[in-house]
């Protein structure tokens, strides 16, 4: 089913409207370790930051700003969890940027819909049993945003650009 960008973004925003969107960090004890981990999440492209978050989540718990553990170590992470970790040092990154990056990196990821938390969750394929990966994306199943995974593609595009391109194409036709 084809969905317009505006509809996709509205579904995501509607879902997030009553969720905690404050930054998450990893439960680290040593100051040196904390700095190394934070540096790892801050460096490189968004794609690399997401892979870093997913790899670190295998070893460390996710903690919110109040110090409460939200997700234990070695659990799969949702796009919301990943985005909140990225926000910790990158406040300008949007959930749409993270969703598009996850879509682009699908060959490096395992994903499934978790019925317990009612979200699409992710994990890196590195050091995983590749036999588990077959069919794991559940691309046709709707997720927490009421979207199929294909709808995540380029969800971070700007609505303004699209409108201005349409306006520009009308102007050139006249």
C-alpha positions as a LaTeX table, in Angstrom:
\begin{tabular}{lrrr}
\hline
Residue & $x$ (\AA) & $y$ (\AA) & $z$ (\AA) \\
\hline
Unk1 & 0.00 & 0.00 & 0.00 \\
Unk2 & 1.36 & 3.42 & $-0.99$ \\
Unk3 & 1.39 & 6.08 & 1.71 \\
Unk4 & 2.17 & 9.75 & 1.37 \\
Unk5 & 5.11 & 11.12 & 3.32 \\
Unk6 & 2.83 & 13.42 & 5.32 \\
Unk7 & 0.69 & 10.43 & 6.38 \\
Unk8 & 3.73 & 8.39 & 7.39 \\
Unk9 & 5.15 & 11.21 & 9.50 \\
Unk10 & 1.78 & 11.83 & 11.13 \\
Unk11 & 1.51 & 8.18 & 12.15 \\
Unk12 & 4.97 & 8.28 & 13.73 \\
Unk13 & 4.27 & 11.56 & 15.52 \\
Unk14 & 0.89 & 10.27 & 16.75 \\
Unk15 & 2.59 & 7.19 & 18.19 \\
Unk16 & 5.31 & 9.26 & 19.89 \\
Unk17 & 2.87 & 11.81 & 21.31 \\
Unk18 & 2.46 & 9.90 & 24.59 \\
Unk19 & 5.89 & 8.23 & 24.75 \\
Unk20 & 8.98 & 9.26 & 26.71 \\
Unk21 & 11.31 & 10.81 & 24.12 \\
Unk22 & 14.02 & 11.99 & 26.51 \\
Unk23 & 17.61 & 10.84 & 25.88 \\
Unk24 & 18.88 & 7.47 & 27.08 \\
Unk25 & 22.42 & 6.54 & 28.02 \\
Unk26 & 24.16 & 3.28 & 28.83 \\
Unk27 & 24.69 & 2.15 & 32.41 \\
Unk28 & 28.44 & 2.55 & 32.76 \\
Unk29 & 30.39 & 2.69 & 35.98 \\
Unk30 & 33.90 & 3.82 & 35.13 \\
Unk31 & 34.28 & 7.42 & 33.96 \\
Unk32 & 36.86 & 6.39 & 31.34 \\
Unk33 & 34.51 & 3.73 & 29.94 \\
Unk34 & 31.63 & 6.22 & 29.93 \\
Unk35 & 33.69 & 8.72 & 27.93 \\
Unk36 & 34.85 & 6.07 & 25.43 \\
Unk37 & 31.29 & 4.85 & 24.88 \\
Unk38 & 29.91 & 8.38 & 24.52 \\
Unk39 & 32.69 & 9.22 & 22.05 \\
Unk40 & 31.84 & 6.09 & 20.05 \\
Unk41 & 28.20 & 7.19 & 19.74 \\
Unk42 & 29.21 & 10.74 & 18.78 \\
Unk43 & 31.70 & 9.99 & 16.02 \\
Unk44 & 31.03 & 9.27 & 12.37 \\
Unk45 & 27.87 & 9.16 & 10.34 \\
Unk46 & 24.42 & 8.47 & 11.74 \\
Unk47 & 24.63 & 4.95 & 10.28 \\
Unk48 & 27.79 & 4.29 & 12.31 \\
Unk49 & 26.24 & 5.78 & 15.45 \\
Unk50 & 23.25 & 3.47 & 15.14 \\
Unk51 & 25.48 & 0.41 & 14.74 \\
Unk52 & 27.48 & 1.59 & 17.80 \\
Unk53 & 24.27 & 1.89 & 19.86 \\
Unk54 & 23.11 & $-1.58$ & 18.81 \\
Unk55 & 26.51 & $-3.14$ & 19.57 \\
Unk56 & 26.76 & $-1.39$ & 22.94 \\
Unk57 & 23.23 & $-2.48$ & 23.86 \\
Unk58 & 24.45 & $-6.08$ & 23.83 \\
Unk59 & 26.69 & $-5.30$ & 26.83 \\
Unk60 & 25.05 & $-2.41$ & 28.67 \\
Unk61 & 21.64 & $-1.49$ & 30.11 \\
Unk62 & 19.73 & 1.56 & 28.84 \\
Unk63 & 19.13 & 4.16 & 31.54 \\
Unk64 & 16.85 & 7.21 & 31.36 \\
Unk65 & 17.65 & 10.69 & 32.68 \\
Unk66 & 16.20 & 9.77 & 36.11 \\
Unk67 & 18.60 & 6.82 & 36.45 \\
Unk68 & 15.88 & 4.22 & 35.88 \\
Unk69 & 16.79 & 1.14 & 33.84 \\
Unk70 & 14.53 & 1.02 & 30.79 \\
Unk71 & 16.05 & $-1.93$ & 28.93 \\
Unk72 & 18.43 & $-4.60$ & 30.24 \\
Unk73 & 21.63 & $-5.48$ & 28.40 \\
Unk74 & 21.52 & $-7.97$ & 25.53 \\
Unk75 & 18.00 & $-7.03$ & 24.44 \\
Unk76 & 16.94 & $-5.93$ & 20.98 \\
Unk77 & 16.25 & $-2.19$ & 20.64 \\
Unk78 & 13.37 & $-0.36$ & 18.98 \\
Unk79 & 13.77 & 2.67 & 16.72 \\
Unk80 & 12.57 & 4.78 & 19.66 \\
Unk81 & 15.26 & 3.33 & 21.96 \\
Unk82 & 17.96 & 3.84 & 19.33 \\
Unk83 & 16.83 & 7.41 & 18.63 \\
Unk84 & 16.82 & 8.25 & 22.34 \\
Unk85 & 20.41 & 6.97 & 22.66 \\
Unk86 & 21.46 & 9.04 & 19.64 \\
Unk87 & 19.72 & 12.11 & 21.16 \\
Unk88 & 22.01 & 11.90 & 24.20 \\
Unk89 & 24.72 & 13.75 & 22.28 \\
Unk90 & 22.99 & 14.60 & 19.01 \\
Unk91 & 19.84 & 16.61 & 19.83 \\
Unk92 & 19.23 & 17.59 & 16.19 \\
Unk93 & 18.76 & 14.01 & 14.95 \\
Unk94 & 15.10 & 13.16 & 14.35 \\
Unk95 & 13.29 & 9.86 & 14.72 \\
Unk96 & 12.78 & 10.03 & 10.93 \\
Unk97 & 16.56 & 10.20 & 10.38 \\
Unk98 & 16.99 & 7.09 & 12.53 \\
Unk99 & 14.16 & 5.22 & 10.78 \\
Unk100 & 15.58 & 5.99 & 7.33 \\
Unk101 & 19.06 & 4.93 & 8.43 \\
Unk102 & 17.72 & 1.66 & 9.84 \\
Unk103 & 15.97 & 1.03 & 6.53 \\
Unk104 & 19.15 & 1.73 & 4.54 \\
Unk105 & 21.17 & $-0.59$ & 6.78 \\
Unk106 & 18.74 & $-3.50$ & 6.75 \\
Unk107 & 21.34 & $-5.86$ & 5.24 \\
Unk108 & 23.46 & $-5.39$ & 8.38 \\
Unk109 & 20.58 & $-5.82$ & 10.83 \\
Unk110 & 18.23 & $-8.39$ & 12.24 \\
Unk111 & 14.74 & $-7.18$ & 12.95 \\
Unk112 & 11.46 & $-8.58$ & 14.14 \\
Unk113 & 8.21 & $-7.38$ & 15.63 \\
Unk114 & 8.23 & $-7.99$ & 19.37 \\
Unk115 & 4.73 & $-8.86$ & 20.56 \\
Unk116 & 5.68 & $-8.26$ & 24.18 \\
Unk117 & 6.53 & $-4.57$ & 23.75 \\
Unk118 & 4.53 & $-4.11$ & 20.51 \\
Unk119 & 7.44 & $-2.62$ & 18.56 \\
Unk120 & 9.74 & $-3.49$ & 15.66 \\
Unk121 & 13.12 & $-4.19$ & 17.26 \\
Unk122 & 16.64 & $-4.40$ & 15.86 \\
Unk123 & 20.01 & $-5.99$ & 16.49 \\
Unk124 & 23.23 & $-6.06$ & 14.48 \\
Unk125 & 23.93 & $-9.15$ & 12.41 \\
Unk126 & 27.60 & $-9.12$ & 13.36 \\
Unk127 & 28.52 & $-12.20$ & 15.39 \\
Unk128 & 24.98 & $-13.52$ & 15.05 \\
Unk129 & 23.83 & $-16.79$ & 13.56 \\
Unk130 & 22.97 & $-15.85$ & 9.97 \\
Unk131 & 20.50 & $-18.75$ & 9.78 \\
Unk132 & 18.32 & $-16.77$ & 12.19 \\
Unk133 & 18.31 & $-13.80$ & 9.83 \\
Unk134 & 16.25 & $-15.37$ & 7.06 \\
Unk135 & 12.80 & $-13.87$ & 7.13 \\
Unk136 & 13.44 & $-11.84$ & 10.26 \\
Unk137 & 12.63 & $-8.45$ & 8.80 \\
Unk138 & 8.87 & $-9.11$ & 8.69 \\
Unk139 & 8.74 & $-6.32$ & 6.15 \\
Unk140 & 5.05 & $-6.68$ & 5.37 \\
Unk141 & 3.88 & $-6.65$ & 9.00 \\
Unk142 & 2.70 & $-3.34$ & 10.43 \\
Unk143 & 4.72 & $-1.98$ & 13.31 \\
Unk144 & 4.06 & 0.35 & 16.21 \\
Unk145 & 3.67 & 3.26 & 13.79 \\
Unk146 & 1.12 & 1.36 & 11.67 \\
Unk147 & 3.66 & 1.26 & 8.87 \\
Unk148 & 5.25 & $-1.55$ & 6.91 \\
Unk149 & 9.04 & $-1.50$ & 6.91 \\
Unk150 & 9.15 & $-0.32$ & 3.26 \\
Unk151 & 7.43 & 2.89 & 4.43 \\
Unk152 & 10.51 & 3.78 & 6.48 \\
Unk153 & 12.48 & 4.40 & 3.28 \\
Unk154 & 13.33 & 8.11 & 2.96 \\
Unk155 & 10.85 & 9.02 & 5.72 \\
Unk156 & 13.30 & 11.75 & 6.76 \\
Unk157 & 12.74 & 13.73 & 3.54 \\
Unk158 & 11.49 & 17.25 & 4.07 \\
Unk159 & 7.88 & 18.02 & 3.20 \\
Unk160 & 8.94 & 21.59 & 2.35 \\
Unk161 & 11.39 & 20.43 & $-0.30$ \\
Unk162 & 8.76 & 18.25 & $-1.87$ \\
Unk163 & 6.25 & 21.10 & $-2.01$ \\
Unk164 & 8.81 & 23.51 & $-3.44$ \\
Unk165 & 9.77 & 20.96 & $-6.10$ \\
Unk166 & 6.10 & 20.64 & $-7.07$ \\
Unk167 & 5.75 & 24.42 & $-7.17$ \\
Unk168 & 8.89 & 24.65 & $-9.28$ \\
Unk169 & 7.64 & 22.04 & $-11.74$ \\
Unk170 & 4.33 & 23.91 & $-12.16$ \\
Unk171 & 6.20 & 27.12 & $-12.81$ \\
Unk172 & 8.30 & 25.54 & $-15.56$ \\
Unk173 & 5.21 & 24.11 & $-17.28$ \\
Unk174 & 3.62 & 27.56 & $-17.71$ \\
\hline
\end{tabular}
